[in-house]
Amino acid sequence: MMITGKFAGLLISAAILISCTADGTTNNPIVRPFEWFSYANGDDIRSKCEPGGNARYRMIYNERYDEQVRTYNIWQRPGAKLAEQTTTVFKGGISTDWSLSSAGLDVAGTHVSKNVISLKDLIAIEQALISEGFEKPAVKGEILHSDSFYWIAMVCRDGNFKYYAWTSDNTDIAKLPFLDVLSKGDTTGVAALDPSTSDYPGRGSRSYGGRGQGTYFSMEIGDNGLIQ
């Protein structure tokens, strides 16, 4: 993960002092970005991805981190004809009061819905992922900018973990079918933001000084996840 701005030194120090795994909790605003990295990398799913275990899906829609983030966690028992989907919508930012735990996201002002979805709905999600290239190798070196729109998807099936990301550099975010197929299990009542709006001005330098746009950070895709 790459951090820019006045918090960079503090974040580096925090990284040395703590273990940044998504199944731990913290209310420390300096630690949170590293927990988010762990969550976005699916560290908790990877650690429990074993043959014969539950199928796990996590999809993240970053709609400019400081404005809105949507996460979808789905799990299915082996052979089950139903799955459970937890949808979480929140506003990010370094000042946001939130933490991550094994129970999920705990965010002030969060909207959460938990619903059972049918096997047909889960298959529709699978088909949407495959149609958009999920089964291909991740685009190594791809950068996920916190002030942009992007999707991340990760799946554990029978001990096999797969990771992929979509950005405006490799697709038209507005045309991805994920919001539609995930809508059956999303009853948060919070509308997604419009990805057709332009990125922040001055994107090239990411120099937000005095513009109130929050702290910018980026994450880079590796072979099958984020580069740590």
C-alpha positions in Angstrom: 0.0 0.0 0.0 1.2 3.5 -0.8 0.3 6.4 1.4 0.8 10.1 0.6 0.4 13.2 2.7 1.2 14.2 6.2 0.2 10.9 7.8 2.8 8.9 5.9 5.4 8.9 8.6 2.9 8.0 11.3 1.5 5.2 9.3 4.9 3.6 8.7 5.6 3.7 12.4 2.2 2.1 13.1 2.9 -0.6 10.6 6.0 -1.6 12.5 4.2 -1.7 15.9 1.1 -3.6 15.0 -0.1 -6.8 13.3 -2.4 -5.6 10.5 -4.8 -8.4 10.0 -8.5 -7.8 9.3 -9.8 -10.1 12.0 -8.3 -7.8 14.7 -10.1 -4.6 15.9 -8.9 -1.1 16.5 -10.3 2.4 16.9 -6.9 3.9 16.2 -7.3 6.2 13.1 -3.6 5.6 12.3 -4.0 1.9 12.2 -7.2 1.7 10.2 -5.7 2.1 6.7 -3.6 -0.9 7.3 -6.5 -3.0 8.6 -8.4 -1.9 5.4 -5.5 -3.1 3.3 -5.7 -6.5 5.1 -9.5 -6.6 4.5 -9.2 -5.6 0.9 -6.6 -8.3 0.4 -8.9 -10.9 1.9 -6.4 -12.0 4.6 -9.1 -13.4 6.8 -10.6 -15.4 3.9 -7.2 -16.7 2.8 -6.4 -17.9 6.3 -9.5 -20.1 6.4 -9.6 -21.2 2.7 -9.4 -25.0 3.0 -10.7 -27.9 0.9 -14.2 -28.9 1.9 -14.8 -25.6 3.7 -17.4 -22.9 3.1 -17.3 -21.0 -0.2 -16.5 -17.4 0.5 -17.0 -14.4 -1.7 -16.0 -10.8 -1.0 -16.6 -7.9 -3.5 -15.6 -4.3 -2.7 -16.8 -1.3 -4.7 -14.7 1.7 -4.0 -16.7 4.8 -4.9 -14.0 7.3 -3.9 -13.0 6.0 -0.5 -13.8 9.3 1.3 -17.3 9.3 -0.2 -18.6 5.8 -0.2 -17.5 2.2 0.0 -19.7 -0.9 -0.6 -18.6 -4.3 0.5 -20.4 -7.6 -0.1 -19.5 -10.8 1.9 -21.2 -14.0 0.8 -20.7 -17.5 2.2 -22.2 -20.8 1.3 -21.9 -24.2 3.0 -20.7 -27.1 0.9 -23.7 -28.4 -1.1 -26.1 -25.8 0.2 -28.7 -24.4 -2.2 -28.7 -21.1 -0.3 -26.1 -18.5 0.6 -25.9 -15.6 3.0 -25.0 -12.1 1.8 -23.9 -9.3 4.1 -23.8 -5.9 2.4 -22.1 -3.0 4.1 -22.1 0.6 2.9 -20.0 3.3 4.6 -18.0 6.5 4.1 -14.3 6.0 4.5 -11.6 8.5 5.5 -9.0 8.6 8.1 -11.2 10.4 10.6 -14.0 7.8 10.3 -14.8 5.9 13.5 -14.7 2.3 12.3 -12.9 -1.0 12.9 -12.7 -4.4 11.3 -13.2 -7.7 13.1 -14.1 -11.3 12.5 -17.7 -10.3 12.8 -17.3 -7.9 9.9 -17.1 -4.1 9.5 -18.0 -1.9 12.4 -18.4 1.6 11.1 -20.1 4.7 12.5 -22.9 5.6 10.2 -22.8 2.3 8.4 -25.7 0.8 6.6 -25.8 -3.0 6.8 -28.1 -5.7 5.4 -28.0 -9.4 5.8 -30.1 -11.6 3.5 -30.3 -15.2 2.3 -29.9 -15.5 -1.5 -30.8 -18.4 -3.7 -28.4 -20.7 -5.5 -29.7 -19.0 -8.7 -28.7 -15.6 -7.4 -25.3 -16.9 -6.4 -24.8 -18.5 -9.9 -25.7 -15.1 -11.4 -22.9 -13.5 -9.4 -20.5 -16.2 -10.5 -21.5 -15.7 -14.1 -21.0 -12.0 -13.9 -17.5 -12.4 -12.5 -16.6 -14.9 -15.2 -18.0 -12.7 -17.9 -15.8 -9.8 -16.8 -12.6 -11.8 -16.7 -12.4 -13.0 -13.1 -10.9 -16.3 -14.0 -8.0 -14.7 -15.8 -4.8 -13.9 -13.8 -4.9 -10.6 -11.9 -3.5 -7.6 -13.7 -0.1 -7.4 -11.9 1.0 -3.8 -11.3 -2.5 -2.4 -11.5 -2.9 0.6 -9.1 -6.1 1.1 -7.1 -6.4 4.8 -6.3 -8.5 5.6 -3.2 -10.0 8.7 -4.9 -11.2 6.6 -7.9 -13.9 4.1 -8.7 -12.9 0.4 -8.8 -14.1 -3.1 -7.9 -12.2 -5.9 -6.1 -13.4 -9.5 -6.1 -12.0 -12.5 -4.2 -13.4 -16.0 -4.0 -12.4 -19.1 -2.0 -13.8 -22.3 -3.4 -12.8 -25.7 -2.0 -9.4 -24.4 -0.8 -8.6 -22.4 -3.9 -8.3 -18.6 -3.5 -8.7 -16.2 -6.5 -8.4 -12.4 -6.7 -9.1 -9.8 -9.4 -9.7 -6.1 -9.7 -11.3 -3.7 -12.2 -10.4 -0.1 -12.7 -11.1 2.5 -15.3 -7.8 1.6 -16.9 -9.0 -1.8 -17.9 -12.8 -1.5 -18.2 -15.8 0.8 -18.2 -16.8 0.7 -14.5 -20.3 2.0 -15.2 -21.0 -1.0 -17.4 -19.9 -3.8 -15.0 -22.9 -6.0 -14.0 -22.0 -6.4 -10.3 -24.3 -3.9 -8.7 -27.2 -5.6 -10.6 -26.5 -9.2 -9.6 -25.7 -8.2 -6.0 -28.9 -6.2 -5.6 -30.9 -9.3 -4.7 -29.1 -9.5 -1.4 -28.6 -5.7 -0.9 -31.4 -4.1 1.2 -29.3 -1.3 2.7 -31.4 1.2 0.8 -28.3 3.3 -0.1 -27.9 4.1 -3.8 -24.5 3.7 -5.4 -22.6 6.8 -6.6 -22.3 7.6 -10.3 -18.9 6.4 -11.6 -19.2 8.6 -14.7 -18.3 11.7 -12.6 -14.6 12.7 -13.1 -11.9 11.9 -10.6 -10.6 14.6 -8.3 -8.9 17.6 -10.0 -5.1 17.4 -9.7 -5.2 13.6 -9.8 -1.7 13.4 -11.4 0.1 14.8 -8.3 -2.5 13.8 -5.7 -1.6 17.0 -3.9 -4.7 17.8 -1.9 -3.2 20.4 0.4 -6.0 22.6 1.8 -8.7 21.2 -0.4 -10.3 19.1 2.3 -10.3 15.9 0.2 -8.8 13.7 2.9 -5.8 11.5 2.8 -5.0 9.8 -0.5 -3.6 6.2 -0.6 -3.2 3.6 -3.3 -2.8 -0.2 -3.4 -1.0 -2.3 -6.0 -2.1 -5.6 -7.4 0.3 -8.5 -7.3 0.1 -12.1 -8.5 -3.1 -13.0 -6.7 -3.8 -10.1 -4.4 -2.3 -6.9 -3.1 1.4 -6.3 -2.9 2.3 -5.9 0.8 
